[in-house]
Amino acid sequence: MSDTTDPVADLAALIERVSGNVILPGHYPFLADTAKRRAASLRLGGVPAYVRALALGDLPGEWSCLLPHITIKESFLFRHPQHFAALASTVLPRLGAAHTSRNSLRVWSAGCARGEEPTTLAIVLAECGEVAHGDWRILATDVDEEALAAARAGVFGERAVSQVPAHLRERYFVRRGDSFEVSPEIARRIEYRAANLVNEPLPVEPGSFDVIFLRNVLIYFRPESQRRVAAAIARALTPDGVLFLGPAETLWQLSGDLEPVDLEDCFCYRRTAPRSTHLGDRGPGPGVRGEGAEQRARLRAVPDQGEPLDTQRTTAHPGSPPRDVHGREARTAHGAPPAEASPVPGPRTPDPGLTGTQERLHAAVRSLVEGRIDRAAELLDQVLLADPSDPATHAFEGFLHDVSGRTQMAAASYRAALFLDPGLFQVRLLLADALRRVANEQRAALEYREVMATLAGGRAHAVEALAGLPLPGAEQARQRCRDALLGRSN
């Protein structure tokens, strides 16, 4: 580190290299304050001396002290309950039936923080009749030794257990004053271990986990690290294993080895091959509608090189099945969407001519309308890198999957957008259309009804950032929902 560099920026780079966690420039003031406190506690001459000593390895044990200050550890049990409900109702019964011969189940909570997630997983497994009495174990890992020490203690505060149903709290916790201690019955099923996900190889055997929870972890890494971790996680799954990400996370441009599986209220990922019909995958079947090329043709036909479309009069949308020359619904030979590869991971290089995520998103919309799908994907990549928590970005991600014939991936992206903003009626309509195309008629009907309820209740709003796309207006959305629920063709 030279005297002309910014020691805080150097520290951010060092933290990323060691732990994979990306500290954005907007958080540098907080990082500077943290470094100043750590330097003072070690009697070093300020931040530059602290960063230099850390880089040279002259501060043994300091990473265990520093990392807890820069990672978020506030959580609670049964966070994002739709994941645990799907695990209990769909994933575990299928895995339990498939594993009767070996009678064992391995689960990995990667990025376990202070133990809230693995403890929740242990409760869910202990309550699942198909696996409860079998040989199931949970590996819980984190890079933060301080968090792991708290997790091993198995003691949680009132807030952490506030979402645990009363009967489960009574069954699996012992109250100690204002705290709740996990019962030995499930604590003994969890192994806590330090692990840095960005260091290869991962400290796990390939093909050894039936379920992996990697929720809200990848968002802290840069794309190169995200791709490496996603590939390693895919290798760690059993052939029929599943991966859960955070409800607003997707694997856009990160992995061709994993594909989404719709679990009604959420989705998970499984290894792409070999393809099977477990976990509610209904297969193509007679109800799946071919699409992709037709949608791209409609978008290319938009006049004036991307002039915003009148969404009240256009009928082009990913939910409309293509038609042949006789007006009949077009299909592939097997009634399935056209086979098309998942997005190929590539470098995310910001376009120097564009500033700000919204400007890049608008440029991505224009590119798609003009038929330049590769350019739209490139710009989307940049937007997701800058802000993975924008619902409009995930909505566009879903639309891009839709026009490329990747219906399951589109549904996953639409769900991510709706998790961030449930009032996006256009996105919910597109999700309903996607579910109907994969023959999930029951769930699609629920989503169509939810669109109408959202519109009637005044909670609905359009995706303003995607105004250039052929998305339906409120009245058109109502009519499409009515037609769908009455069984009429769009």
C-alpha positions in Angstrom: 0.0 0.0 0.0 1.6 3.3 -1.1 1.2 6.7 0.6 -0.9 8.0 -2.3 -3.7 5.4 -2.1 -6.8 5.6 -0.1 -6.3 3.2 2.9 -10.1 2.7 3.3 -10.4 1.6 -0.4 -7.4 -0.6 0.2 -9.1 -2.1 3.2 -12.3 -2.7 1.2 -10.3 -4.5 -1.5 -8.5 -6.6 1.2 -11.8 -7.6 2.8 -13.2 -8.6 -0.6 -10.1 -10.7 -1.3 -10.2 -12.5 2.1 -13.9 -12.9 2.6 -15.6 -12.2 -0.7 -17.7 -9.5 0.8 -18.0 -6.4 -1.3 -17.9 -3.0 0.5 -19.4 -0.4 -1.8 -17.9 3.2 -1.8 -21.1 4.5 -0.1 -20.2 2.4 2.9 -16.6 3.7 3.2 -17.4 6.2 6.0 -18.7 3.3 8.1 -15.7 1.2 7.2 -13.3 4.1 8.1 -14.9 4.5 11.5 -14.6 0.7 12.1 -11.0 0.7 11.0 -10.2 3.7 13.2 -11.7 1.9 16.3 -9.8 -1.3 15.5 -6.5 0.6 15.1 -7.0 2.4 18.4 -7.8 -0.9 20.2 -4.5 -2.3 18.8 -2.5 0.9 19.6 -1.7 1.4 16.0 -1.0 4.8 14.4 -4.3 5.2 12.6 -6.1 3.6 9.7 -3.1 3.4 7.2 -1.0 1.6 9.7 -3.9 -0.7 10.6 -4.5 -1.6 6.9 -0.8 -2.1 6.2 -0.4 -4.5 9.2 -3.5 -6.4 8.2 -2.3 -6.8 4.6 1.1 -8.0 5.8 -0.4 -10.6 8.1 1.0 -8.9 11.2 -2.2 -9.0 13.1 -3.0 -12.7 13.9 -6.6 -13.2 14.9 -7.7 -9.8 13.7 -9.9 -11.0 10.9 -12.1 -12.7 13.5 -12.5 -9.4 15.2 -13.0 -7.2 12.1 -15.5 -9.3 10.1 -18.2 -9.3 12.7 -18.3 -5.5 12.4 -18.9 -5.4 8.6 -21.4 -8.3 8.1 -25.1 -8.1 9.0 -26.0 -10.7 11.6 -29.4 -9.5 12.7 -32.0 -12.2 11.9 -34.7 -14.4 13.4 -36.0 -17.9 13.1 -38.5 -18.7 10.3 -37.4 -15.7 8.3 -39.0 -15.9 4.9 -41.4 -18.6 6.1 -42.5 -19.5 2.5 -39.2 -21.4 2.1 -39.7 -23.5 5.2 -43.4 -24.2 4.3 -42.3 -25.4 0.8 -39.5 -27.4 2.3 -41.9 -29.2 4.7 -44.8 -29.7 2.3 -43.1 -30.5 -1.0 -39.3 -31.0 -0.8 -38.8 -33.2 2.3 -41.7 -35.6 1.6 -40.2 -36.2 -1.9 -36.7 -36.6 -0.7 -37.8 -38.8 2.2 -39.6 -41.1 -0.3 -36.6 -41.2 -2.6 -34.1 -41.9 0.2 -35.8 -44.7 2.0 -33.0 -47.0 1.0 -30.2 -45.1 2.7 -32.4 -43.4 5.3 -30.2 -40.3 5.5 -30.5 -36.7 4.7 -27.8 -33.9 4.6 -28.7 -30.2 4.7 -26.3 -27.3 4.5 -27.0 -23.8 5.9 -24.3 -21.7 4.1 -23.8 -18.3 5.8 -25.6 -19.4 9.0 -24.8 -16.2 11.0 -25.8 -16.8 14.6 -27.7 -20.0 14.0 -31.3 -18.8 13.3 -31.5 -20.5 9.9 -30.0 -23.9 10.8 -32.1 -24.0 14.0 -35.2 -23.4 11.9 -34.2 -26.1 9.5 -33.7 -28.5 12.4 -37.2 -27.8 13.7 -38.7 -28.3 10.2 -36.9 -31.6 9.8 -37.8 -32.8 13.2 -41.5 -32.1 12.5 -41.5 -33.8 9.1 -42.8 -37.3 9.4 -41.1 -38.6 6.3 -37.6 -37.8 7.6 -37.9 -37.0 11.3 -36.8 -40.4 12.6 -34.1 -40.9 10.0 -30.4 -40.0 10.0 -30.6 -36.3 9.1 -27.8 -33.9 9.8 -27.3 -30.1 9.2 -24.0 -28.5 8.4 -24.0 -24.8 9.3 -21.1 -22.6 8.1 -20.0 -19.0 8.3 -16.9 -17.0 7.8 -17.5 -15.1 11.1 -16.0 -17.0 14.1 -17.8 -14.7 16.6 -21.2 -15.5 15.0 -20.4 -19.2 15.0 -19.6 -19.1 18.7 -23.0 -17.5 19.4 -24.7 -20.1 17.1 -23.0 -23.0 19.0 -24.4 -21.7 22.3 -27.9 -22.1 20.9 -29.4 -19.3 22.9 -31.8 -16.7 21.3 -33.5 -13.6 22.4 -37.2 -12.8 22.4 -37.2 -11.1 19.1 -35.3 -14.0 17.4 -38.0 -16.5 18.4 -41.0 -14.2 17.9 -42.0 -15.9 14.6 -41.7 -19.4 15.9 -45.2 -20.9 16.4 -46.1 -21.2 20.0 -46.3 -25.0 20.1 -42.9 -25.4 18.4 -41.4 -22.9 20.8 -42.7 -24.9 23.7 -41.4 -28.2 22.2 -37.9 -27.2 21.0 -36.8 -24.4 23.4 -36.2 -24.0 27.1 -36.8 -20.6 28.5 -34.0 -19.1 30.5 -35.1 -15.7 31.8 -35.4 -13.5 28.7 -33.7 -16.0 26.5 -34.6 -19.3 24.8 -32.2 -22.2 24.7 -32.5 -24.8 21.9 -33.3 -28.3 23.1 -30.5 -30.9 22.9 -32.8 -33.0 20.7 -32.2 -30.8 17.7 -29.0 -29.0 18.8 -27.1 -32.3 18.5 -28.2 -32.6 14.8 -26.3 -29.3 13.8 -22.6 -29.1 13.2 -21.2 -25.6 13.1 -18.0 -25.0 11.1 -16.0 -22.1 9.9 -15.9 -21.9 6.1 -15.1 -19.2 3.5 -17.2 -19.7 0.4 -14.9 -17.8 -1.9 -11.9 -20.0 -1.0 -11.7 -23.1 -3.2 -12.2 -25.9 -2.9 -15.2 -25.7 -0.6 -14.8 -27.9 2.6 -17.6 -30.3 1.5 -17.7 -33.4 -0.6 -19.3 -33.2 -4.1 -22.8 -34.6 -4.3 -23.2 -34.7 -0.6 -26.2 -32.4 0.2 -29.8 -32.9 -0.4 -30.8 -29.4 0.5 -28.7 -26.2 0.6 -29.8 -22.9 1.9 -27.7 -20.0 0.5 -29.9 -17.1 1.2 -28.9 -13.5 0.9 -25.2 -14.4 0.7 -24.3 -14.1 -3.0 -25.5 -10.4 -3.0 -22.3 -9.5 -1.1 -20.0 -11.0 -3.7 -18.8 -9.7 -7.1 -19.9 -11.6 -10.2 -16.7 -13.6 -10.5 -17.0 -14.9 -7.0 -20.7 -15.4 -7.4 -20.1 -17.7 -10.4 -17.5 -19.7 -8.6 -19.6 -20.1 -5.5 -22.7 -21.1 -7.6 -20.7 -23.7 -9.5 -19.3 -25.1 -6.3 -22.7 -25.2 -4.7 -24.2 -27.0 -7.7 -21.4 -29.6 -7.4 -22.2 -30.1 -3.7 -25.9 -31.0 -4.4 -27.0 -34.6 -4.8 -28.6 -35.4 -8.2 -32.1 -34.7 -6.8 -31.0 -32.0 -4.3 -32.3 -28.5 -4.2 -30.9 -25.0 -3.5 -32.8 -22.2 -1.8 -31.7 -18.6 -2.4 -33.1 -15.4 -0.9 -36.6 -14.6 -2.2 -35.3 -11.6 -4.2 -32.3 -13.5 -5.6 -31.9 -15.3 -8.9 -29.0 -16.9 -10.7 -29.1 -14.6 -13.7 -25.8 -15.0 -15.7 -24.3 -16.9 -12.8 -24.9 -20.6 -13.5 -26.0 -22.9 -16.3 -25.8 -25.8 -14.0 -29.0 -25.0 -12.0 -32.6 -24.4 -13.0 -35.5 -23.0 -11.1 -38.3 -25.2 -9.7 -41.6 -23.5 -8.8 -42.9 -24.4 -5.4 -46.1 -22.4 -5.4 -45.3 -19.6 -3.0 -41.5 -19.6 -3.8 -39.0 -21.4 -5.9 -35.8 -23.3 -5.5 -33.1 -24.5 -7.8 -32.0 -28.0 -8.8 -29.2 -29.3 -11.0 -30.1 -28.9 -14.7 -29.4 -32.5 -15.7 -30.6 -35.1 -15.7 -34.1 -33.8 -15.9 -36.7 -35.5 -13.8 -40.2 -35.0 -12.6 -39.6 -34.6 -8.8 -40.6 -31.6 -6.7 -43.8 -30.9 -8.6 -42.2 -30.5 -12.0 -45.2 -31.3 -14.2 -43.1 -31.8 -17.3 -44.2 -30.3 -20.6 -47.5 -32.2 -21.0 -50.3 -31.1 -23.3 -50.8 -27.8 -21.5 -47.4 -26.2 -22.2 -47.3 -23.6 -24.8 -44.5 -23.0 -27.2 -43.2 -19.4 -27.4 -40.0 -17.4 -27.7 -39.4 -16.7 -31.4 -42.8 -15.2 -31.8 -42.4 -12.8 -28.9 -39.1 -11.6 -30.3 -40.7 -11.1 -33.6 -43.4 -9.0 -32.0 -40.9 -6.9 -30.2 -38.9 -6.3 -33.4 -42.0 -5.2 -35.1 -42.4 -2.2 -32.8 -42.2 1.0 -34.8 -39.8 4.0 -34.4 -36.9 2.1 -32.9 -38.2 1.7 -29.4 -40.8 4.4 -29.1 -42.9 3.6 -26.0 -45.8 1.3 -26.8 -49.4 2.1 -26.0 -50.1 -0.6 -23.5 -53.8 -0.1 -23.7 -54.0 -1.1 -27.3 -51.1 -3.6 -27.8 -51.7 -7.3 -27.3 -48.1 -8.5 -27.4 -46.9 -9.9 -24.1 -45.0 -13.0 -23.0 -48.3 -14.6 -21.9 -49.7 -14.8 -25.4 -49.1 -18.1 -27.1 -47.8 -17.9 -30.7 -50.3 -18.7 -33.5 -49.7 -20.5 -36.7 -51.1 -19.2 -40.1 -54.5 -20.7 -39.3 -54.7 -18.9 -36.0 -54.1 -22.1 -34.0 -51.7 -22.1 -31.1 -48.2 -23.0 -32.2 -46.2 -25.7 -30.4 -43.0 -27.6 -30.7 -43.0 -31.2 -31.7 -43.4 -32.2 -28.0 -45.7 -29.3 -27.0 -42.9 -27.7 -25.0 -41.2 -24.3 -25.3 -38.3 -24.1 -27.8 -35.2 -25.5 -26.3 -32.8 -22.6 -25.5 -29.8 -22.6 -23.3 -29.6 -20.7 -20.0 -27.8 -17.4 -20.1 -24.1 -17.9 -20.5 -22.1 -16.3 -17.6 -20.0 -13.4 -18.9 -18.1 -10.4 -17.6 -20.1 -7.5 -16.2 -18.4 -4.4 -17.5 -20.3 -1.2 -16.9 -21.0 0.9 -20.0 -19.1 4.1 -19.6 -21.7 5.9 -21.7 -24.4 5.2 -19.2 -24.7 6.5 -15.7 -27.1 5.2 -13.0 -29.0 2.0 -12.8 -32.3 3.5 -14.1 -30.6 4.8 -17.2 -29.2 1.4 -17.9 -32.5 -0.2 -17.3 -34.2 2.1 -19.7 -31.5 1.4 -22.3 -32.0 -2.3 -21.7 -35.8 -1.9 -22.4 -35.1 0.0 -25.6 -32.6 -2.6 -26.7 -35.1 -5.4 -26.2 -37.9 -3.5 -28.1 -35.4 -3.0 -30.9 -34.8 -6.8 -31.0 -31.2 -6.5 -29.6 -31.7 -9.2 -27.0 -27.9 -9.7 -26.3 -27.5 -6.0 -25.6 -30.5 -6.0 -23.4 -29.0 -8.9 -21.4 -25.7 -7.2 -21.1 -27.3 -4.0 -19.7 -29.5 -6.0 -17.4 -26.3 -7.7 -16.1 -24.9 -4.3 -15.2 -28.1 -3.1 -13.5 -28.3 -6.3 -11.3 -24.7 -5.8 -10.3 -25.4 -2.2 -9.2 -28.7 -2.9 -7.5 -30.0 -6.4 -7.1 -33.0 -5.2 -4.9 -34.9 -3.2 -7.6 -38.2 -4.9 -8.4 -38.4 -3.4 -11.9 -35.0 -5.0 -12.7 -36.2 -8.4 -11.7 -39.5 -7.8 -13.7 -37.4 -7.0 -16.8 -35.2 -10.1 -16.1 -38.4 -12.2 -16.2 -39.6 -10.6 -19.4 -36.3 -11.2 -21.0 -36.4 -14.9 -20.0 -40.0 -15.0 -21.3 -39.2 -13.8 -24.7 -36.4 -16.2 -24.9 -38.6 -19.2 -24.1 -37.3 -19.8 -20.6 -40.6 -20.0 -18.8 -39.5 -21.5 -15.4 -36.7 -18.9 -15.1 -39.2 -16.2 -16.0 -41.5 -17.3 -13.2 -38.6 -17.2 -10.7 -37.7 -13.7 -11.7 -41.3 -12.5 -11.5 -41.6 -14.0 -8.0 -38.4 -12.1 -7.0 -40.0 -8.8 -8.3 -43.2 -9.5 -6.5 -41.5 -10.3 -3.2 -39.9 -6.8 -3.4 -43.2 -5.1 -4.5 -46.4 -7.2 -4.3 -48.5 -4.4 -6.0 -47.0 -4.8 -9.5 -50.1 -6.1 -11.2 -48.5 -6.4 -14.6 -45.8 -8.7 -13.2 -48.3 -10.8 -11.3 -50.2 -11.2 -14.6 -47.1 -12.3 -16.4 -46.4 -14.8 -13.6 -49.9 -16.2 -13.9 -49.4 -16.6 -17.7 -46.1 -18.3 -17.1 -47.6 -20.7 -14.6 -50.4 -21.6 -17.0 -47.9 -22.3 -19.8 -46.2 -24.9 -17.6 -49.6 -26.5 -16.8 -49.9 -25.2 -13.3 -53.5 -24.2 -13.8 -54.5 -24.1 -10.2 -51.7 -21.8 -9.1 -52.2 -19.6 -12.2 -55.8 -19.2 -11.3 -54.9 -18.0 -7.9 -52.5 -15.4 -9.4 -55.1 -14.2 -11.9 -57.6 -13.7 -9.0 -54.9 -11.9 -7.0 -54.3 -9.5 -9.9 -58.0 -8.6 -10.0 -58.1 -8.3 -6.2 -55.1 -6.0 -6.2 -56.6 -3.8 -8.9 -60.0 -3.7 -7.1 -58.3 -2.9 -3.8 -56.4 0.1 -5.1 -53.0 -1.5 -4.2 -52.0 -2.0 -7.8 -49.4 0.0 -9.7 -47.6 -0.4 -13.0 -43.9 -0.9 -13.6 -43.1 2.6 -14.7 -39.5 1.8 -15.5 -40.7 -0.8 -18.1 -43.2 1.5 -19.9 -41.6 0.9 -23.2 -42.5 -2.8 -23.1 -45.9 -4.2 -24.3 -47.3 -4.6 -20.8 -51.1 -4.4 -20.3 -52.8 -1.5 -18.7 -55.2 -2.0 -15.8 -58.4 -2.6 -17.8 -56.6 -4.9 -20.3 -55.2 -6.8 -17.3 -58.6 -7.2 -15.8 -60.0 -8.5 -19.1 -57.2 -11.0 -19.6 -57.7 -12.3 -16.1 -61.4 -12.7 -16.7 -60.8 -14.5 -20.0 -58.2 -16.8 -18.4 -60.5 -17.7 -15.5 -63.3 -18.4 -17.9 -61.1 -20.6 -20.0 -61.1 -18.4 -23.0 -57.9 -18.0 -25.1 -55.9 -14.8 -24.9 
